[in-house]
Amino acid sequence: YHVGGLSSAHATLAAGANHVFVNKFDPDLVLRIIVDEGVTAFIAVPAMMRELVDSRGGDTVFPTVRKILVGAGRLTDELYNSIRHVFPNAKVTMAYGMTETTSSVTFLSPEDARFELDADSTFAGNAEGQLLVRGSSLMLGYVGVDRTETFDADGWFATGDLGAVGEARGEETGSRVWLRGRAKEMIKSGGENVSPEEVERILNKHANVEASVVIGAPHTKWGEAV
């Protein structure tokens, strides 16, 4: 589930930059590394950003960071404002993607005017529903699964995400994409994909459990809680 980190490692190598790896995410350790190594860019999920913001001491800021890529979850206005305060020189970019697309599909700044869905937004044809993607970065297919089960005749792959695509207006170029939810039942908690069926199978093995239903509930820190 962590192709985002792997692709960033490859990008860092291709750019000839230094890359600091840690065995486990620890907000205090990461903040120390940012200071000691003069870190200029990093990627994270919203839950990690929340811990970094909450772990910094006093009014400490980290001016060396110039780029932060946030993915695998929704970035709230409150968290974004906190990030801008702690990392005052950083450009924050939101990414949407998935392992099947070799990481990111789209990027957008929280301050981009296209971020808001306004009354003048136009949707051409059948532009609301499940988002489909295709392109050279898309996987060839799932091992052991017939390609026709996941791709249509034109090579479009169903992401399992619900959303809308709006046509560009005025001086804008390209389209605008909004995520509305997930068609799949996968729970995204702290950047991890949790299968409710797997959790249910474990619960149902208990002698005192006859049946169970697992869902994702909104959570301020993890995005969703199981």
Secondary structure as UniProt FT lines:
FT   HELIX           3..15
FT   HELIX           27..37
FT   STRAND          41..44
FT   HELIX           46..55
FT   TURN            58..59
FT   TURN            63..64
FT   STRAND          67..71
FT   HELIX           77..86
FT   TURN            88..89
FT   STRAND          91..98
FT   HELIX           99..101
FT   STRAND          103..108
FT   TURN            110..111
FT   HELIX           113..115
FT   TURN            119..120
FT   STRAND          128..133
FT   TURN            136..137
FT   TURN            143..144
FT   HELIX           147..149
FT   TURN            153..154
FT   STRAND          157..167
FT   TURN            170..171
FT   STRAND          175..182
FT   STRAND          187..189
FT   TURN            190..191
FT   STRAND          192..194
FT   HELIX           196..204
FT   TURN            207..208
FT   STRAND          217..219
FT   TURN            220..222
FT   STRAND          223..225
//
